[in-house]
């Protein structure tokens, strides 16, 4: 699974915009 798919999954699961999901993802992975 690539990052883009994960970001979409996160944004869907947490009901976030893609930008927020991406920020969340970067926070988790850094």
MOPAC internal coordinates of N, CA, C and O (Angstrom, degrees):
PM7 1SCF
backbone

  N    0.0000 0     0.00 0     0.00 0    0    0    0
  C    1.4656 1     0.00 0     0.00 0    1    0    0
  C    1.5258 1   109.72 1     0.00 0    2    1    0
  O    1.2310 1   120.58 1   -47.37 1    3    2    1
  N    1.3133 1   116.49 1   132.63 1    3    2    1
  C    1.4622 1   117.66 1  -178.49 1    5    3    2
  C    1.5244 1   111.34 1   -93.03 1    6    5    3
  O    1.2310 1   121.26 1    -6.05 1    7    6    5
  N    1.3057 1   115.19 1   173.95 1    7    6    5
  C    1.4623 1   120.45 1  -174.19 1    9    7    6
  C    1.5225 1   111.55 1   -62.27 1   10    9    7
  O    1.2310 1   120.53 1   139.03 1   11   10    9
  N    1.3322 1   116.59 1   -40.97 1   11   10    9
  C    1.4635 1   119.57 1  -177.38 1   13   11   10
  C    1.5244 1   110.92 1   -60.35 1   14   13   11
  O    1.2310 1   120.69 1   137.48 1   15   14   13
  N    1.3395 1   116.29 1   -42.52 1   15   14   13
  C    1.4656 1   120.30 1   178.41 1   17   15   14
  C    1.5248 1   110.79 1   -63.54 1   18   17   15
  O    1.2310 1   120.92 1   139.20 1   19   18   17
  N    1.3223 1   115.85 1   -40.80 1   19   18   17
  C    1.4633 1   119.90 1   178.97 1   21   19   18
  C    1.5178 1   111.26 1   -63.24 1   22   21   19
  O    1.2310 1   120.68 1   136.83 1   23   22   21
  N    1.3272 1   116.31 1   -43.17 1   23   22   21
  C    1.4634 1   120.40 1  -179.93 1   25   23   22
  C    1.5232 1   110.29 1   -61.35 1   26   25   23
  O    1.2310 1   120.83 1   138.18 1   27   26   25
  N    1.3363 1   116.02 1   -41.82 1   27   26   25
  C    1.4685 1   119.76 1   177.79 1   29   27   26
  C    1.5202 1   110.42 1   -62.79 1   30   29   27
  O    1.2310 1   120.59 1   137.18 1   31   30   29
  N    1.3403 1   116.48 1   -42.82 1   31   30   29
  C    1.4678 1   121.04 1   178.48 1   33   31   30
  C    1.5207 1   111.02 1   -61.23 1   34   33   31
  O    1.2310 1   120.89 1   133.76 1   35   34   33
  N    1.3325 1   115.91 1   -46.24 1   35   34   33
  C    1.4594 1   120.39 1  -178.86 1   37   35   34
  C    1.5246 1   110.34 1   -63.25 1   38   37   35
  O    1.2310 1   120.45 1   134.35 1   39   38   37
  N    1.3222 1   116.74 1   -45.65 1   39   38   37
  C    1.4586 1   119.61 1  -178.23 1   41   39   38
  C    1.5197 1   110.34 1   -62.68 1   42   41   39
  O    1.2310 1   120.40 1   142.44 1   43   42   41
  N    1.3340 1   116.84 1   -37.56 1   43   42   41
  C    1.4565 1   120.34 1   177.19 1   45   43   42
  C    1.5162 1   111.88 1   -67.84 1   46   45   43
  O    1.2310 1   120.81 1   134.14 1   47   46   45
  N    1.3292 1   116.06 1   -45.86 1   47   46   45
  C    1.4597 1   120.61 1  -175.66 1   49   47   46
  C    1.5255 1   111.20 1   -66.68 1   50   49   47
  O    1.2310 1   120.57 1   140.92 1   51   50   49
  N    1.3188 1   116.51 1   -39.08 1   51   50   49
  C    1.4569 1   120.29 1  -175.93 1   53   51   50
  C    1.5179 1   112.26 1   -99.19 1   54   53   51
  O    1.2310 1   120.87 1  -178.70 1   55   54   53
  N    1.3442 1   115.94 1     1.30 1   55   54   53
  C    1.4563 1   120.82 1   178.89 1   57   55   54
  C    1.5283 1   111.03 1    59.71 1   58   57   55
  O    1.2310 1   120.83 1  -134.96 1   59   58   57
  N    1.3207 1   116.01 1    45.04 1   59   58   57
  C    1.4548 1   121.82 1  -179.87 1   61   59   58
  C    1.5183 1   110.03 1  -108.04 1   62   61   59
  O    1.2310 1   121.21 1   -17.35 1   63   62   61
  N    1.3102 1   115.29 1   162.65 1   63   62   61
  C    1.4555 1   119.27 1   167.81 1   65   63   62
  C    1.5194 1   108.20 1   -70.83 1   66   65   63
  O    1.2310 1   120.43 1   -16.87 1   67   66   65
  N    1.3200 1   116.78 1   163.13 1   67   66   65
  C    1.4633 1   119.77 1  -179.64 1   69   67   66
  C    1.5197 1   111.01 1   -62.10 1   70   69   67
  O    1.2310 1   120.01 1   142.23 1   71   70   69
  N    1.3137 1   117.58 1   -37.77 1   71   70   69
  C    1.4620 1   120.48 1  -179.77 1   73   71   70
  C    1.5231 1   110.93 1   -62.97 1   74   73   71
  O    1.2310 1   120.73 1   136.05 1   75   74   73
  N    1.3271 1   116.21 1   -43.95 1   75   74   73
  C    1.4670 1   119.97 1   178.19 1   77   75   74
  C    1.5170 1   110.90 1   -64.95 1   78   77   75
  O    1.2310 1   120.80 1   139.26 1   79   78   77
  N    1.3205 1   116.08 1   -40.74 1   79   78   77
  C    1.4592 1   119.78 1   179.71 1   81   79   78
  C    1.5195 1   110.35 1   -63.12 1   82   81   79
  O    1.2310 1   120.90 1   140.10 1   83   82   81
  N    1.3300 1   115.89 1   -39.90 1   83   82   81
  C    1.4607 1   119.69 1  -179.86 1   85   83   82
  C    1.5242 1   110.42 1   -64.81 1   86   85   83
  O    1.2310 1   120.66 1   138.70 1   87   86   85
  N    1.3122 1   116.35 1   -41.30 1   87   86   85
  C    1.4594 1   120.54 1   177.57 1   89   87   86
  C    1.5218 1   109.95 1   -62.65 1   90   89   87
  O    1.2310 1   120.76 1   136.05 1   91   90   89
  N    1.3166 1   116.15 1   -43.95 1   91   90   89
  C    1.4635 1   120.91 1   178.25 1   93   91   90
  C    1.5202 1   110.45 1   -60.21 1   94   93   91
  O    1.2310 1   121.05 1   134.28 1   95   94   93
  N    1.3259 1   115.60 1   -45.72 1   95   94   93
  C    1.4553 1   121.03 1  -179.74 1   97   95   94
  C    1.5233 1   110.70 1   -59.48 1   98   97   95
  O    1.2310 1   120.69 1   134.37 1   99   98   97
  N    1.3388 1   116.29 1   -45.63 1   99   98   97
  C    1.4648 1   119.88 1  -179.75 1  101   99   98
  C    1.5233 1   110.90 1   -63.63 1  102  101   99
  O    1.2310 1   120.50 1   142.76 1  103  102  101
  N    1.3210 1   116.65 1   -37.24 1  103  102  101
  C    1.4658 1   120.54 1   177.70 1  105  103  102
  C    1.5196 1   110.65 1   -63.22 1  106  105  103
  O    1.2310 1   120.63 1   136.42 1  107  106  105
  N    1.3279 1   116.40 1   -43.58 1  107  106  105
  C    1.4622 1   121.14 1  -178.55 1  109  107  106
  C    1.5227 1   110.88 1   -65.77 1  110  109  107
  O    1.2310 1   120.14 1   139.88 1  111  110  109
  N    1.3158 1   117.33 1   -40.12 1  111  110  109
  C    1.4588 1   120.51 1  -170.68 1  113  111  110
  C    1.5200 1   113.29 1   -90.32 1  114  113  111
  O    1.2310 1   119.72 1   173.92 1  115  114  113
  N    1.3277 1   118.15 1    -6.08 1  115  114  113
  C    1.4661 1   119.13 1  -179.46 1  117  115  114
  C    1.5143 1   112.09 1  -105.70 1  118  117  115
  O    1.2310 1   120.10 1   180.00 1  119  118  117

